[in-house]
Amino acid sequence: MKTLIIALLKDGHCISADFEMITAANGIGGEVLSAVMSKDAAPAAQAFAFRGGGKVMAVSHPSLEHFNDEMFAKVVGEIIGKTSPNLVIAPATSYGKALVSRLAAKHGGSMASDATGLTLENGQVVATRSSYGGAVISKVVANSAGPFFVTIRPKIFPESKSGAGEVVIESVSATCFDAKTKIVEVKSETSGTVSLAESDIVVAVGRGIKGPEHMKLFQDLAESLGAAFGASRAVVDAGWLPYQHQVGQTGRTVNPKLYIAVGISGAIQHLVGMRTSKTIVAINKDKDAPIFNIANYGIVGDAFEIVPALTNKFRAELKR
């Protein structure tokens, strides 16, 4: 078994989901290879090798400063041609899904997206993923001769902290950097906030907070926990928060260790995006709200009284 990990950097640095891929690959066994691409890939490649990335192929080029799925697909395509992996994995981020779907189509391989499990059964790689809003859990195996391409949901596997690895400076054809599109600048709408995809704690709000004028009260709770701040679609549709905060079927899928849902009723479209969270705490004045059906802990009461009390408690604990 030979697994190729595609590391997808942010601002030239590996993200936590990249290191989670190392754990997933090592769980399968066999040879582990990694591809790190950037304007200057060497520092990130060294970090990846230190975490157990195996043979880490560093590809550096000015055109790789920003993610371009067309260009990245050409680079990884050459690496696949040279190494012939059985399995290719990447984080199930927007970049990862765009890139891996291109690769699967280009190389005639099978693909499983947003997997929540990866195992080796009877010599065959099996990806576990949910469908129909989590109502169906399916096991997917490759049904083609090409590599099996899998994107893995962040926060499913723990980050690899150390392991064996070596960095190899990889050369690819100059034609890899010819693309129909050119990324000249990337502006992040979430600058200064904790990323929903990477945070271990998420505080999310719904229409139960009554209006945008109350938002800071709940953002303070997130800040006291060092948490990312999310929202239901109803909040985003109402214009109270921008889209990048939306959790759910048409927003982001998150899988934190702790998810605190405040004033969220629990429509299936929202549950799809957060129901795999390790621990779910629901705060809602309606004791019959559907969110309580999946919550590990439920607090029935007025969020405008409960949340400030929690915030003060957490801040007091931090000062100890």
Helices and strands as residue ranges (DSSP letters): E 2-7, H 16-28, E 31-38, H 42-50, E 51-60, G 62-64, H 69-83, E 87-91, H 94-107, E 110-115, E 117-121, E 124-131, G 132-134, E 136-141, E 148-152, E 163-169, G 174-177, E 201-205, G 207-209, G 212-214, H 215-225, E 228-231, H 233-237, G 243-245, E 258-262, H 268-271, E 279-284, G 290-293, E 297-300, H 303-319
